[in-house]
Amino acid sequence: MHFQNSIDNHSTITPDDSSVFTDKAKSGKIRPWQERKIDSVSYSELLFILEFKKAERVRDCGVILQFQASDTGHLKLYKAWFCKSKLCSLCNWRRAMKHSAQSKKVITEVMKRKLSCRWLFFTFTVKNVYDGEELNKSLADMAKGFGRMVRYKKIDKNLIGFMRTTEVTVNKKDNSYNQHIHAMMCFESSYFKGKENYLTHKDWQAFWKKAMKLDYDPNVFVTAIKSKISSGQDKQAIEDAVNETAKYSVKSEDYLTDDEERNLQIVKDLEEGLFRKRLISYGGLLKEIHKELNLDDAEDGDLIQVDGEDEEKEDAAYTVTAMWNWNRQNYYIKND
């Protein structure tokens, strides 16, 4: 997909244009650079108040964006600096696009090699927690628990591979934190054949409870995904599941509200809870293919080349530079 920029809905940017930077995809959808940067700046201001050392680094995230333009007017981001903080809205947007694009490549290759494979989409939950220390421990326990669960014999014998992400949301009523795992898991077709292979919802709930060593029955949601390559409808079902799995791990609207005191506490808790946590992982054949395709780390890797931009082969005719204007709170095209 191209980055295509225009002054309005009809004209394409030329090297001499000087105005508000508007980034359009081929579909006509405007990419939300301004909105994401505004949220990122607001987040950095909270970090400054909390005296986090990375506050300045977050503030400077994506201040200058440089694009290569083809003679058709299509643009491709080729130079920028991103802070990669887990709460930065700008980085989370890029990260989600990258994870989605990578996952679709991996899943396409899996389905070529495993024509009869079946996909299940899961959400694994545990009880809410109320502060950063509890959140940090819970996230660590969930990662270990998921790893234990997929190694259980009855699961492992039909499991081809998986990809999982961890999401944290904030309960607006009591400001508690709901941490849960989204996972797409790929199974041999034998999974659905016979009681010795098939796992019911209660089975999955029991396995998750056991893996997490819980004294209560956790909520587990399971959906079977139709996955015949020949069906456009089934392809869409897989794409929807990928997008759900690859969405933002933390949403900025949870900590950028009208209540600054609340925002400060939530950012403090989330920073502590997410510290040094892996929120994206692959396993089994999906992990092998991710490595074979030479895909870099979607979580901590390059956030410039995302969504297949690196695959475009058009020659660059000129460059376009967009700079953040702090007073006007928007990106403007810089004249060289």
C-alpha positions as YAML, in Angstrom:
chain: A
units: angstrom
residues:
- id: 1
  name: MET
  ca: [0.00, 0.00, 0.00]
- id: 2
  name: HIS
  ca: [1.28, 3.47, -0.86]
- id: 3
  name: PHE
  ca: [1.42, 6.63, 1.16]
- id: 4
  name: GLN
  ca: [-0.28, 9.07, -1.17]
- id: 5
  name: ASN
  ca: [-0.44, 12.69, -0.10]
- id: 6
  name: SER
  ca: [-2.59, 15.51, -1.39]
- id: 7
  name: ILE
  ca: [-3.40, 19.12, -0.58]
- id: 8
  name: ASP
  ca: [-7.09, 18.29, -0.88]
- id: 9
  name: ASN
  ca: [-9.14, 15.48, -2.36]
- id: 10
  name: HIS
  ca: [-8.09, 16.26, -5.90]
- id: 11
  name: SER
  ca: [-4.49, 17.48, -6.13]
- id: 12
  name: THR
  ca: [-1.27, 15.54, -5.58]
- id: 13
  name: ILE
  ca: [1.64, 17.07, -3.70]
- id: 14
  name: THR
  ca: [4.47, 18.42, -5.81]
- id: 15
  name: PRO
  ca: [7.92, 19.32, -4.47]
- id: 16
  name: ASP
  ca: [6.96, 23.03, -4.34]
- id: 17
  name: ASP
  ca: [3.74, 22.65, -2.36]
- id: 18
  name: SER
  ca: [3.76, 24.14, 1.14]
- id: 19
  name: SER
  ca: [0.77, 23.42, 3.36]
- id: 20
  name: VAL
  ca: [-0.76, 21.05, 5.87]
- id: 21
  name: PHE
  ca: [0.49, 17.52, 5.33]
- id: 22
  name: THR
  ca: [-2.30, 15.08, 4.48]
- id: 23
  name: ASP
  ca: [-1.46, 11.42, 4.03]
- id: 24
  name: LYS
  ca: [-3.80, 9.36, 1.88]
- id: 25
  name: ALA
  ca: [-3.76, 5.66, 1.20]
- id: 26
  name: LYS
  ca: [-4.80, 4.35, -2.22]
- id: 27
  name: SER
  ca: [-8.23, 3.63, -0.76]
- id: 28
  name: GLY
  ca: [-8.65, 7.36, -0.11]
- id: 29
  name: LYS
  ca: [-8.49, 6.90, 3.66]
- id: 30
  name: ILE
  ca: [-6.53, 9.62, 5.42]
- id: 31
  name: ARG
  ca: [-3.87, 8.22, 7.71]
- id: 32
  name: PRO
  ca: [-4.13, 9.72, 11.23]
- id: 33
  name: TRP
  ca: [-0.63, 11.15, 11.67]
- id: 34
  name: GLN
  ca: [-1.91, 14.33, 13.33]
- id: 35
  name: GLU
  ca: [-4.27, 12.58, 15.74]
- id: 36
  name: ARG
  ca: [-1.65, 10.05, 16.80]
- id: 37
  name: LYS
  ca: [1.01, 12.72, 17.29]
- id: 38
  name: ILE
  ca: [-1.32, 14.88, 19.39]
- id: 39
  name: ASP
  ca: [-1.99, 11.88, 21.66]
- id: 40
  name: SER
  ca: [1.74, 11.14, 21.82]
- id: 41
  name: VAL
  ca: [2.48, 14.72, 22.90]
- id: 42
  name: SER
  ca: [-0.22, 14.54, 25.59]
- id: 43
  name: TYR
  ca: [1.29, 11.28, 26.84]
- id: 44
  name: SER
  ca: [4.77, 12.87, 26.96]
- id: 45
  name: GLU
  ca: [3.39, 15.73, 29.05]
- id: 46
  name: LEU
  ca: [2.11, 13.21, 31.61]
- id: 47
  name: LEU
  ca: [5.53, 11.57, 31.64]
- id: 48
  name: PHE
  ca: [7.18, 14.94, 32.32]
- id: 49
  name: ILE
  ca: [4.90, 15.50, 35.33]
- id: 50
  name: LEU
  ca: [5.68, 11.98, 36.57]
- id: 51
  name: GLU
  ca: [9.39, 12.68, 36.01]
- id: 52
  name: PHE
  ca: [10.03, 9.74, 33.70]
- id: 53
  name: LYS
  ca: [13.40, 10.02, 31.99]
- id: 54
  name: LYS
  ca: [11.91, 9.01, 28.63]
- id: 55
  name: ALA
  ca: [9.48, 11.97, 28.54]
- id: 56
  name: GLU
  ca: [11.67, 13.99, 26.19]
- id: 57
  name: ARG
  ca: [12.24, 10.96, 23.95]
- id: 58
  name: VAL
  ca: [8.48, 10.45, 23.62]
- id: 59
  name: ARG
  ca: [7.93, 14.17, 22.94]
- id: 60
  name: ASP
  ca: [10.40, 14.00, 20.03]
- id: 61
  name: CYS
  ca: [8.78, 10.90, 18.50]
- id: 62
  name: GLY
  ca: [7.89, 11.37, 14.82]
- id: 63
  name: VAL
  ca: [8.64, 15.10, 14.75]
- id: 64
  name: ILE
  ca: [10.13, 14.87, 11.25]
- id: 65
  name: LEU
  ca: [8.80, 12.46, 8.60]
- id: 66
  name: GLN
  ca: [10.61, 12.02, 5.31]
- id: 67
  name: PHE
  ca: [8.94, 10.34, 2.36]
- id: 68
  name: GLN
  ca: [10.21, 9.20, -1.02]
- id: 69
  name: ALA
  ca: [7.83, 10.16, -3.80]
- id: 70
  name: SER
  ca: [7.44, 8.45, -7.15]
- id: 71
  name: ASP
  ca: [6.59, 10.32, -10.34]
- id: 72
  name: THR
  ca: [2.99, 9.14, -9.84]
- id: 73
  name: GLY
  ca: [2.78, 10.98, -6.54]
- id: 74
  name: HIS
  ca: [2.84, 7.92, -4.32]
- id: 75
  name: LEU
  ca: [4.89, 8.36, -1.15]
- id: 76
  name: LYS
  ca: [6.76, 5.87, 1.01]
- id: 77
  name: LEU
  ca: [8.08, 6.72, 4.45]
- id: 78
  name: TYR
  ca: [11.83, 6.15, 4.44]
- id: 79
  name: LYS
  ca: [13.18, 8.16, 7.35]
- id: 80
  name: ALA
  ca: [11.74, 8.97, 10.79]
- id: 81
  name: TRP
  ca: [12.56, 8.49, 14.43]
- id: 82
  name: PHE
  ca: [10.10, 6.70, 16.73]
- id: 83
  name: CYS
  ca: [10.38, 6.38, 20.51]
- id: 84
  name: LYS
  ca: [8.89, 2.82, 20.62]
- id: 85
  name: SER
  ca: [7.29, 3.36, 24.01]
- id: 86
  name: LYS
  ca: [4.46, 0.88, 24.64]
- id: 87
  name: LEU
  ca: [2.03, 3.71, 25.43]
- id: 88
  name: CYS
  ca: [2.95, 6.01, 22.55]
- id: 89
  name: SER
  ca: [-0.06, 6.33, 20.27]
- id: 90
  name: LEU
  ca: [2.09, 7.07, 17.21]
- id: 91
  name: CYS
  ca: [4.26, 3.98, 17.77]
- id: 92
  name: ASN
  ca: [1.30, 1.76, 18.66]
- id: 93
  name: TRP
  ca: [-0.40, 2.70, 15.39]
- id: 94
  name: ARG
  ca: [2.71, 1.82, 13.36]
- id: 95
  name: ARG
  ca: [3.29, -1.32, 15.43]
- id: 96
  name: ALA
  ca: [-0.27, -2.57, 14.92]
- id: 97
  name: MET
  ca: [0.00, -2.05, 11.14]
- id: 98
  name: LYS
  ca: [3.29, -3.89, 11.05]
- id: 99
  name: HIS
  ca: [2.08, -6.79, 13.19]
- id: 100
  name: SER
  ca: [-1.04, -7.15, 11.05]
- id: 101
  name: ALA
  ca: [0.93, -7.12, 7.78]
- id: 102
  name: GLN
  ca: [3.49, -9.61, 9.08]
- id: 103
  name: SER
  ca: [0.83, -11.92, 10.50]
- id: 104
  name: LYS
  ca: [-1.04, -12.02, 7.20]
- id: 105
  name: LYS
  ca: [2.17, -13.02, 5.40]
- id: 106
  name: VAL
  ca: [2.87, -15.75, 7.95]
- id: 107
  name: ILE
  ca: [-0.69, -17.10, 7.90]
- id: 108
  name: THR
  ca: [-0.79, -17.12, 4.10]
- id: 109
  name: GLU
  ca: [2.35, -19.26, 4.06]
- id: 110
  name: VAL
  ca: [0.98, -21.58, 6.77]
- id: 111
  name: MET
  ca: [-2.16, -22.17, 4.72]
- id: 112
  name: LYS
  ca: [-0.07, -23.01, 1.64]
- id: 113
  name: ARG
  ca: [1.80, -25.68, 3.58]
- id: 114
  name: LYS
  ca: [-1.13, -26.93, 5.66]
- id: 115
  name: LEU
  ca: [-4.07, -26.98, 3.28]
- id: 116
  name: SER
  ca: [-6.46, -28.65, 5.71]
- id: 117
  name: CYS
  ca: [-5.47, -26.70, 8.82]
- id: 118
  name: ARG
  ca: [-8.12, -25.14, 11.02]
- id: 119
  name: TRP
  ca: [-7.96, -21.87, 12.96]
- id: 120
  name: LEU
  ca: [-9.40, -20.95, 16.33]
- id: 121
  name: PHE
  ca: [-9.48, -17.46, 17.84]
- id: 122
  name: PHE
  ca: [-9.23, -17.19, 21.63]
- id: 123
  name: THR
  ca: [-9.45, -14.60, 24.37]
- id: 124
  name: PHE
  ca: [-8.00, -15.76, 27.70]
- id: 125
  name: THR
  ca: [-8.74, -13.59, 30.72]
- id: 126
  name: VAL
  ca: [-7.97, -13.38, 34.42]
- id: 127
  name: LYS
  ca: [-9.36, -11.20, 37.20]
- id: 128
  name: ASN
  ca: [-8.75, -7.47, 37.07]
- id: 129
  name: VAL
  ca: [-5.94, -5.91, 39.09]
- id: 130
  name: TYR
  ca: [-5.70, -2.49, 40.70]
- id: 131
  name: ASP
  ca: [-2.16, -1.18, 40.50]
- id: 132
  name: GLY
  ca: [1.04, -1.33, 38.47]
- id: 133
  name: GLU
  ca: [2.77, -3.88, 40.67]
- id: 134
  name: GLU
  ca: [-0.16, -6.32, 40.44]
- id: 135
  name: LEU
  ca: [-0.37, -5.73, 36.68]
- id: 136
  name: ASN
  ca: [3.33, -6.44, 36.18]
- id: 137
  name: LYS
  ca: [3.06, -9.75, 38.05]
- id: 138
  name: SER
  ca: [-0.16, -10.74, 36.32]
- id: 139
  name: LEU
  ca: [1.27, -10.11, 32.83]
- id: 140
  name: ALA
  ca: [4.36, -12.18, 33.66]
- id: 141
  name: ASP
  ca: [2.16, -14.99, 35.03]
- id: 142
  name: MET
  ca: [-0.05, -14.94, 31.91]
- id: 143
  name: ALA
  ca: [2.91, -15.26, 29.54]
- id: 144
  name: LYS
  ca: [4.24, -18.22, 31.53]
- id: 145
  name: GLY
  ca: [0.77, -19.74, 31.86]
- id: 146
  name: PHE
  ca: [0.08, -19.56, 28.13]
- id: 147
  name: GLY
  ca: [3.44, -21.22, 27.47]
- id: 148
  name: ARG
  ca: [2.57, -24.04, 29.86]
- id: 149
  name: MET
  ca: [-0.90, -24.50, 28.42]
- id: 150
  name: VAL
  ca: [0.15, -24.94, 24.77]
- id: 151
  name: ARG
  ca: [2.56, -27.69, 25.88]
- id: 152
  name: TYR
  ca: [-0.20, -29.78, 27.45]
- id: 153
  name: LYS
  ca: [-0.30, -33.08, 25.58]
- id: 154
  name: LYS
  ca: [-3.93, -32.89, 24.48]
- id: 155
  name: ILE
  ca: [-3.37, -29.42, 23.00]
- id: 156
  name: ASP
  ca: [0.14, -29.93, 21.64]
- id: 157
  name: LYS
  ca: [-0.63, -33.11, 19.67]
- id: 158
  name: ASN
  ca: [-2.79, -31.22, 17.14]
- id: 159
  name: LEU
  ca: [-1.35, -27.72, 17.49]
- id: 160
  name: ILE
  ca: [0.51, -26.43, 14.42]
- id: 161
  name: GLY
  ca: [1.35, -23.03, 15.82]
- id: 162
  name: PHE
  ca: [0.00, -19.78, 17.21]
- id: 163
  name: MET
  ca: [0.40, -16.05, 17.48]
- id: 164
  name: ARG
  ca: [-0.63, -14.20, 20.61]
- id: 165
  name: THR
  ca: [-0.84, -10.64, 21.84]
- id: 166
  name: THR
  ca: [-1.59, -9.25, 25.27]
- id: 167
  name: GLU
  ca: [-4.01, -6.34, 25.69]
- id: 168
  name: VAL
  ca: [-4.64, -4.19, 28.75]
- id: 169
  name: THR
  ca: [-7.81, -2.12, 29.12]
- id: 170
  name: VAL
  ca: [-8.96, 0.17, 31.91]
- id: 171
  name: ASN
  ca: [-12.31, -0.28, 33.63]
- id: 172
  name: LYS
  ca: [-13.87, 3.18, 33.70]
- id: 173
  name: LYS
  ca: [-16.00, 2.42, 36.78]
- id: 174
  name: ASP
  ca: [-13.30, 1.42, 39.24]
- id: 175
  name: ASN
  ca: [-10.06, 2.17, 37.29]
- id: 176
  name: SER
  ca: [-8.98, -1.45, 37.54]
- id: 177
  name: TYR
  ca: [-6.95, -3.10, 34.78]
- id: 178
  name: ASN
  ca: [-8.24, -5.94, 32.63]
- id: 179
  name: GLN
  ca: [-5.37, -7.89, 31.11]
- id: 180
  name: HIS
  ca: [-6.14, -10.59, 28.57]
- id: 181
  name: ILE
  ca: [-4.55, -12.57, 25.77]
- id: 182
  name: HIS
  ca: [-5.82, -12.71, 22.18]
- id: 183
  name: ALA
  ca: [-4.52, -15.73, 20.32]
- id: 184
  name: MET
  ca: [-4.95, -17.22, 16.87]
- id: 185
  name: MET
  ca: [-4.12, -20.90, 17.08]
- id: 186
  name: CYS
  ca: [-3.72, -23.24, 14.10]
- id: 187
  name: PHE
  ca: [-4.60, -26.93, 14.41]
- id: 188
  name: GLU
  ca: [-4.46, -30.03, 12.28]
- id: 189
  name: SER
  ca: [-7.89, -31.00, 10.92]
- id: 190
  name: SER
  ca: [-7.78, -34.02, 13.25]
- id: 191
  name: TYR
  ca: [-8.50, -31.60, 16.10]
- id: 192
  name: PHE
  ca: [-12.19, -31.75, 15.16]
- id: 193
  name: LYS
  ca: [-12.25, -35.57, 14.85]
- id: 194
  name: GLY
  ca: [-13.27, -37.56, 17.89]
- id: 195
  name: LYS
  ca: [-13.42, -36.93, 21.63]
- id: 196
  name: GLU
  ca: [-9.76, -37.81, 22.02]
- id: 197
  name: ASN
  ca: [-8.85, -34.74, 19.91]
- id: 198
  name: TYR
  ca: [-11.61, -32.17, 20.21]
- id: 199
  name: LEU
  ca: [-11.57, -29.73, 23.12]
- id: 200
  name: THR
  ca: [-14.79, -28.17, 24.37]
- id: 201
  name: HIS
  ca: [-15.11, -24.69, 25.81]
- id: 202
  name: LYS
  ca: [-15.06, -26.23, 29.29]
- id: 203
  name: ASP
  ca: [-11.86, -28.10, 28.42]
- id: 204
  name: TRP
  ca: [-10.16, -24.86, 27.38]
- id: 205
  name: GLN
  ca: [-11.39, -23.12, 30.51]
- id: 206
  name: ALA
  ca: [-10.04, -25.96, 32.66]
- id: 207
  name: PHE
  ca: [-6.67, -25.97, 30.86]
- id: 208
  name: TRP
  ca: [-6.29, -22.19, 31.25]
- id: 209
  name: LYS
  ca: [-7.26, -22.41, 34.93]
- id: 210
  name: LYS
  ca: [-4.72, -25.17, 35.48]
- id: 211
  name: ALA
  ca: [-1.94, -23.40, 33.56]
- id: 212
  name: MET
  ca: [-2.52, -20.19, 35.50]
- id: 213
  name: LYS
  ca: [-2.93, -22.01, 38.84]
- id: 214
  name: LEU
  ca: [-6.16, -20.13, 39.55]
- id: 215
  name: ASP
  ca: [-8.67, -20.80, 42.33]
- id: 216
  name: TYR
  ca: [-11.59, -19.58, 40.19]
- id: 217
  name: ASP
  ca: [-13.01, -20.33, 36.74]
- id: 218
  name: PRO
  ca: [-11.61, -17.73, 34.31]
- id: 219
  name: ASN
  ca: [-13.46, -16.44, 31.26]
- id: 220
  name: VAL
  ca: [-12.28, -18.02, 28.02]
- id: 221
  name: PHE
  ca: [-13.81, -17.15, 24.65]
- id: 222
  name: VAL
  ca: [-13.34, -19.49, 21.68]
- id: 223
  name: THR
  ca: [-14.40, -18.96, 18.06]
- id: 224
  name: ALA
  ca: [-13.76, -21.31, 15.16]
- id: 225
  name: ILE
  ca: [-12.69, -19.47, 12.00]
- id: 226
  name: LYS
  ca: [-13.68, -20.75, 8.58]
- id: 227
  name: SER
  ca: [-10.47, -20.87, 6.61]
- id: 228
  name: LYS
  ca: [-10.77, -22.17, 3.07]
- id: 229
  name: ILE
  ca: [-8.32, -20.31, 0.83]
- id: 230
  name: SER
  ca: [-10.77, -20.43, -2.08]
- id: 231
  name: SER
  ca: [-13.44, -18.51, -0.19]
- id: 232
  name: GLY
  ca: [-13.33, -14.73, -0.07]
- id: 233
  name: GLN
  ca: [-15.69, -14.73, 2.89]
- id: 234
  name: ASP
  ca: [-13.46, -17.13, 4.79]
- id: 235
  name: LYS
  ca: [-10.38, -15.05, 3.95]
- id: 236
  name: GLN
  ca: [-12.16, -12.06, 5.45]
- id: 237
  name: ALA
  ca: [-12.88, -14.04, 8.63]
- id: 238
  name: ILE
  ca: [-9.18, -14.77, 9.02]
- id: 239
  name: GLU
  ca: [-8.24, -11.17, 8.27]
- id: 240
  name: ASP
  ca: [-10.70, -9.94, 10.90]
- id: 241
  name: ALA
  ca: [-9.19, -12.31, 13.47]
- id: 242
  name: VAL
  ca: [-5.68, -11.15, 12.55]
- id: 243
  name: ASN
  ca: [-6.69, -7.52, 12.97]
- id: 244
  name: GLU
  ca: [-8.25, -8.27, 16.35]
- id: 245
  name: THR
  ca: [-5.09, -10.06, 17.46]
- id: 246
  name: ALA
  ca: [-2.83, -7.30, 16.13]
- id: 247
  name: LYS
  ca: [-4.72, -4.32, 17.53]
- id: 248
  name: TYR
  ca: [-3.25, -1.88, 20.02]
- id: 249
  name: SER
  ca: [-2.09, -3.47, 23.28]
- id: 250
  name: VAL
  ca: [-3.10, -0.30, 25.13]
- id: 251
  name: LYS
  ca: [-5.50, 2.35, 23.84]
- id: 252
  name: SER
  ca: [-4.68, 6.02, 24.41]
- id: 253
  name: GLU
  ca: [-8.29, 6.87, 25.27]
- id: 254
  name: ASP
  ca: [-7.83, 4.85, 28.47]
- id: 255
  name: TYR
  ca: [-5.28, 7.31, 29.86]
- id: 256
  name: LEU
  ca: [-5.99, 10.55, 27.96]
- id: 257
  name: THR
  ca: [-9.23, 11.76, 29.52]
- id: 258
  name: ASP
  ca: [-10.44, 15.03, 31.02]
- id: 259
  name: ASP
  ca: [-9.30, 13.87, 34.48]
- id: 260
  name: GLU
  ca: [-5.55, 14.59, 34.70]
- id: 261
  name: GLU
  ca: [-5.15, 13.07, 38.16]
- id: 262
  name: ARG
  ca: [-6.67, 9.84, 36.90]
- id: 263
  name: ASN
  ca: [-4.53, 9.96, 33.75]
- id: 264
  name: LEU
  ca: [-1.34, 10.34, 35.79]
- id: 265
  name: GLN
  ca: [-2.18, 7.35, 37.98]
- id: 266
  name: ILE
  ca: [-3.05, 5.15, 35.00]
- id: 267
  name: VAL
  ca: [0.12, 6.07, 33.10]
- id: 268
  name: LYS
  ca: [2.18, 5.40, 36.22]
- id: 269
  name: ASP
  ca: [0.52, 1.98, 36.68]
- id: 270
  name: LEU
  ca: [0.78, 1.03, 33.01]
- id: 271
  name: GLU
  ca: [4.43, 2.04, 32.80]
- id: 272
  name: GLU
  ca: [5.18, -0.19, 35.79]
- id: 273
  name: GLY
  ca: [2.95, -3.01, 34.59]
- id: 274
  name: LEU
  ca: [4.29, -3.12, 31.02]
- id: 275
  name: PHE
  ca: [7.96, -2.68, 31.94]
- id: 276
  name: ARG
  ca: [10.07, -5.19, 29.98]
- id: 277
  name: LYS
  ca: [7.04, -7.21, 28.92]
- id: 278
  name: ARG
  ca: [6.73, -9.04, 25.61]
- id: 279
  name: LEU
  ca: [3.22, -8.41, 24.30]
- id: 280
  name: ILE
  ca: [3.58, -10.13, 20.89]
- id: 281
  name: SER
  ca: [4.81, -13.67, 20.27]
- id: 282
  name: TYR
  ca: [4.66, -16.52, 17.76]
- id: 283
  name: GLY
  ca: [5.00, -20.25, 18.33]
- id: 284
  name: GLY
  ca: [5.34, -23.48, 16.38]
- id: 285
  name: LEU
  ca: [5.19, -23.32, 12.59]
- id: 286
  name: LEU
  ca: [4.17, -19.65, 12.68]
- id: 287
  name: LYS
  ca: [7.37, -18.79, 14.53]
- id: 288
  name: GLU
  ca: [9.43, -20.84, 12.05]
- id: 289
  name: ILE
  ca: [7.85, -19.12, 9.05]
- id: 290
  name: HIS
  ca: [8.25, -15.68, 10.65]
- id: 291
  name: LYS
  ca: [11.97, -16.42, 10.84]
- id: 292
  name: GLU
  ca: [12.14, -17.92, 7.32]
- id: 293
  name: LEU
  ca: [10.52, -14.81, 5.85]
- id: 294
  name: ASN
  ca: [13.19, -12.75, 7.60]
- id: 295
  name: LEU
  ca: [10.59, -10.56, 9.31]
- id: 296
  name: ASP
  ca: [11.95, -8.38, 12.06]
- id: 297
  name: ASP
  ca: [10.52, -7.86, 15.53]
- id: 298
  name: ALA
  ca: [7.04, -6.34, 15.18]
- id: 299
  name: GLU
  ca: [7.14, -5.16, 18.78]
- id: 300
  name: ASP
  ca: [10.59, -3.60, 19.07]
- id: 301
  name: GLY
  ca: [11.82, -3.53, 15.47]
- id: 302
  name: ASP
  ca: [11.70, -0.98, 12.65]
- id: 303
  name: LEU
  ca: [8.53, 1.12, 12.63]
- id: 304
  name: ILE
  ca: [9.28, 2.83, 9.32]
- id: 305
  name: GLN
  ca: [8.68, -0.06, 6.95]
- id: 306
  name: VAL
  ca: [5.19, -1.33, 7.77]
- id: 307
  name: ASP
  ca: [2.13, -2.54, 5.89]
- id: 308
  name: GLY
  ca: [4.13, -3.74, 2.88]
- id: 309
  name: GLU
  ca: [5.58, -0.31, 2.08]
- id: 310
  name: ASP
  ca: [9.03, -1.84, 1.65]
- id: 311
  name: GLU
  ca: [7.75, -3.99, -1.21]
- id: 312
  name: GLU
  ca: [6.94, -1.08, -3.48]
- id: 313
  name: LYS
  ca: [9.44, -0.85, -6.35]
- id: 314
  name: GLU
  ca: [8.64, 2.56, -7.82]
- id: 315
  name: ASP
  ca: [11.67, 4.77, -8.32]
- id: 316
  name: ALA
  ca: [11.86, 7.85, -6.13]
- id: 317
  name: ALA
  ca: [11.44, 11.08, -8.11]
- id: 318
  name: TYR
  ca: [11.72, 13.50, -5.19]
- id: 319
  name: THR
  ca: [11.34, 13.65, -1.42]
- id: 320
  name: VAL
  ca: [8.65, 15.15, 0.79]
- id: 321
  name: THR
  ca: [9.40, 16.19, 4.36]
- id: 322
  name: ALA
  ca: [6.63, 16.72, 6.90]
- id: 323
  name: MET
  ca: [7.51, 18.56, 10.12]
- id: 324
  name: TRP
  ca: [5.46, 18.80, 13.28]
- id: 325
  name: ASN
  ca: [4.40, 22.36, 14.11]
- id: 326
  name: TRP
  ca: [4.12, 22.64, 17.89]
- id: 327
  name: ASN
  ca: [2.01, 25.80, 17.85]
- id: 328
  name: ARG
  ca: [-0.47, 24.63, 15.22]
- id: 329
  name: GLN
  ca: [-0.48, 21.00, 16.41]
- id: 330
  name: ASN
  ca: [-0.21, 19.55, 12.93]
- id: 331
  name: TYR
  ca: [2.29, 18.38, 10.31]
- id: 332
  name: TYR
  ca: [3.33, 20.84, 7.61]
- id: 333
  name: ILE
  ca: [5.26, 20.21, 4.41]
- id: 334
  name: LYS
  ca: [8.77, 21.65, 4.58]
- id: 335
  name: ASN
  ca: [10.11, 23.42, 1.50]
- id: 336
  name: ASP
  ca: [13.75, 22.59, 0.77]
...
